[in-house]
Amino acid sequence: MPRYKLTIEYDGAPFFGWQVQDTLPSVQGALEAAVKAMTGADLRVHGAGRTDAGVHARGQVAHVDIDKQFPPGRFRDGLNAHLRPHPIAVLEAEIVLDTFEARFSAVKRHYRYRVVNTRANLALDIGHAWRVPRRLDADAMHAAAQRLLGKHDFTTFRDTECQAKSPEKTLDQLDVHRDGREITILTSARSFLHSQVRSMVGSLVWVGEGRWTADDLTAALEARNRAACGIVAPPDGLYLMKVDY
């Protein structure tokens, strides 16, 4: 039975996250419906990351096992035809070894968060970035972000409903850059806790606004208490950019 690796991008705004919901639209559900339309079978599409409601992807990865072998390009094009009009695109399909697992074979996940630092309302970026009207100090945000690098107990930045067995994660990258009115936060790790990226971004925005110092961010981390977290950034600006294997 061939196993196909899929590279996918999507606009998360219309969906209640990646994971299949009983009555609510999901990215996984739309993909599985497209697979069924091609194969006639109810098959599970396994994703590398369970993005939350409203979170987008440029490089989500998934795998699916099907009985019939399609040329990869035909499989990709067929899925895209059946995915319309959902804002989901299968960018690439390839046949891989049956030992490949989209989630468990991943060695690093890369996320991007977009903040538009402007007093004006968003027009083209509605639903795709977080508008923060107060002027942010991106250099202070970047300097503070380096306090979170390495292996830590990230309980403070973990959703209370997170199902991970341990709150310890190793953060490899957390960079903050400004380009005009847009501030980009780039982060990477083998895996993240539920809402960890959005929680870190919201706390960094407090640093950028001057509400917190870098020492306050460190104190929040060391508190190992969800109540010590700053604001949680909305899902609009978060993108799963790439998964490494």
N, C-alpha and C positions, 0 to 999 in steps of 0.2 A: 504494500500500500504506500504510494508516494507521499512524502511529506513536503509541503510547500511552505517556504518562508516568504512572508509578505512584508513589504515596507509601505507604510500608510501615512497619509496626512489627512487631517480633518479639522473642521471648525467645530469646536465643542459646544458652541452656544445653544444649538437646538436639542442637545442631548443631556441626559441625567447621568453623565459619566460614561466610562468605557464599559463597565460590567452590565451584563444582561439584567433587566428589571422585568418584573411580572407584567406590569401594565404601562411602563414609562419607556420612552425611546432611549436607546443606548447605541453606542458605536458598535459594540460587539454584536448586539442583536441585529443591526442593519447588515453587518458583514455576514453573519450566519444565514440571514435570509437570502443574500446574494449567492452564497455557496449552495444553498438548497435549490435555488432556481436553476443553477447549472448542473447539479448532480442528482437532485431528487431526494437527497438524504439530509437528515437532521444531524449536523456535525458541529462540534465545538471548535471555535476559533480562539486560540490561546494567545493572550497579549503579553508583551514584555512589561507593561506598566498599566495599573488600573487608574487612569486619570479620572479626577473628580468631575462633577457636573460643571460645565462651562470651560473646562481646560482644553486647550488645543494641542495639536501634534503636527510636527513637520516630518518626524522620522520615527513614528511608532513602529514596532516590529511585532509580528504575530506568526503563528504557524497553524497549519490545519492538515490533517490526513484525509485523503480522499481515495476511493476505490479505483477511479479511472485516472489514467495519466493524460494530462493535457500538456501541449507545449507551453512553457511558462508564459510566453507573450500572449498566447490565446487565453490562458487562464486569467491573466491580469486584465485583458481587455473585456472578457466576458463578465468578470466581477464588476468592473467599472460601469458596464452597460446596465447591469441590474441594480447598481447602487444609486443611479439617478432617481430622483433629484436630490438625494442626500448630499450634504457638503463633505463627502468622503471620497478620497482618491487612492487607489492602489497604485503606487508609483513603480513598484517592481515585484515580480514573483520569480522565485527560483526553487528548484528541487534541491533538497538538502538531505543529509543523512538522518536516519530516524533517531539518532542520539541527540539531535539538536532540539533544544527547548527554548522558546522565545523568552520565557521568564528566567528559568534557572541557569541557562547557559550564558546569560549576560554578565559581563565583567565591569561595565560602567554605563551609567545613564547620564545624559546631559540635558539640562533644562535651561531655558531662557525666560526671564521675566521682563516685561516692558512697562515702564512707568513714563507717562507723558506729563512733564512738569510744566503745567500751563494754567493760567486763570481762565482761559477760554474753554468753553464746552468742547468736547470731542465731536467730530463729525464723521470722518472716514474711519476713525479708530474705535468707535463705539463697540463695546463687546470684545475688543481685541487688545486693550491696554487699560491700565489704571491711571486715571487723571488725578494728580496731586497738585492742588493750586498753590500751596505754600512753597517758596523757593527752597530747594534741597541742596545740601552740600555733598556732592557726590564723592569728593575726596575723603571727607570724614566717614561717609558710609563705607567706602572701600577699606579704609584703615581699620575700622571697627570690625568689618566682615572677617578680617584675617584672624581675629580672636576665636572664630568658630571652626577654623581648619583643624584637621586631625581627628582622632578618635575621642568621642565624648559620649556621655549620657545626655541625649537630646530630649529628655522628658518635657522640658519647658516648651519645646517647639513641636510637640507631638499632640495630635488630636486625641481627645479623651476616649474616642471610640476606635482608636488605632488597634489593630489586631496583631501587630508584630510581637514576637515572643520577647524581644529585648529592645530597650530604648537606646542601646549603644549603636552608633553608626560612625563611619570614618568619612569625613568630608574632605574631598580632594581639591576642590576649587570653589571659591565664592568671590567673584570679581564684580566690581561696580564701575561702569563707565558712563560718561555723559557725552552726547553728541547733539549739540543744540538743545532743544527742549526735551529730548528723549534720554532717559536713563535706562541702561540695560544692566540687568544682573544676570550673570552667567554662573551656573553651579554644576558640579559633577560629583558623583559618588557611585559606588557599586549599587547601592540601593538607598532609598529614603523612607522615612516614616510617613504615615498619613498626615498630610497638611504641613510637613516640615518645611518645604520650600516657601510656601505662602506665609508661614509663621515667621521664618527668618527675614523674608522681604519686608513684612510689616514692621518688624522691630528695627530693621535698618532704616526704614523711612522715618521712624521716630528719631533716630540718630541724625539723619539728614535735616530734619526740621529743628534740631536743637533741643528736643525734649529729653533725649538720652545722650550720654557720653558713651565712649567705647567701654569704660569701666562699668557703666550700667548694663550694657549688653553682656559683659562677662559675668556680672552678678546674676543676671537673669538665667544664663546658662547653668551656672553653678547652683542655683536654687533647686534645680531639678523638680520644678513645680509648674504646672500648666498655668496657674494663676499669675506667674511672674512674666508671662509672655506679653509682648506689646500687641498692637493691633494685628489681625490676620488679614493679609492682602486678599483682595477678591480674586476669583479664578480667571477673570477676563484676560489678564496680562501674561498668563503662564502657558508655556509651550514646551512639550517634550520634543527636543530637537534631534536626538540621535541616541542609539543604543549600540554599544561596542560589544563584540564577541571575540 
